[in-house]
Amino acid sequence: MSLPALDFEKLTADERLRLLEQLWESLDKDPDSFPLTDSERALLDERLDEMECEGPTGIPWEEVLLRIRGKAR
């Protein structure tokens, strides 16, 4: 399949980000087109098991936003 040439340099940063987002979303529509290998599936299963045992780690999104907004002032 031949695609038309696209000069990315002529696009603004916002236009390139929108294009990237559209491409990413188009891949999400058919996840079966990117099957996991057995080792990838095993690793994901292992990480899910760890999360279920230990609980989620990290900082809640709301707290991250508060920190960012606090530093911006």
N, C-alpha and C positions, 0 to 999 in steps of 0.2 A: 504494500500500500504506500503510495507516494503522498506525502503531505506538503502543502504549500509552505514555502519558506516564510519564516516570521522573524523580523528583525527586533529582537527583544530590547535592544538599546533604544528603540524609538518609543517604547512603552514607559510610562511613569512607574515608579515603584509600586504605587497602589494598583495600577493595572496588572503588573506582573504578579503581585500577591493575589489578586482576584483570579487570575488565570491559574495560578498554582492551586488555589483552593478548589476551583472548578475541576481541575484534573484529579486532585485527591478525592473529591467527592464522587467522581465518575468511577474510580477504582473501587470505592466502597459499595457501589451498587451490585457488584458481582464478586463477593469474597471467595467464592469457589474457584475463581480463575487464578487464585494464589494459594494453592493448598500448602498446608504446613508439612514439613518433614516429620518423621517419627521423633527425631531428637528435639525439634522445636516444640512439638506438642508435649513431650515429656518435660521439657524445661518449664513451659507454661503451667502444666499441671503441678509441678513441684513448687513454683512460686505461689500459685493459688493456695496450695496446702499450707505453706508457710504463713501466708496472710491470714488464713482462717485460724491458725493456731496462735499467732502473735497479735493478730488484729492489725488494722491499717497503721502505717507509719507515715510520718510527715506532718505537715502543717495544714489545717483546714484552709480552703480557698478564701473564706471570709477574712481570716486572720492575715493572710498574705496581702490581701487588698488593703486592709487597715494599716499594715506596716508600710506598704508602698506609699499610700496617701499621706501617712505621717511624715515620711522622709521628704516628700515633695513640698511640704509647707515650710 
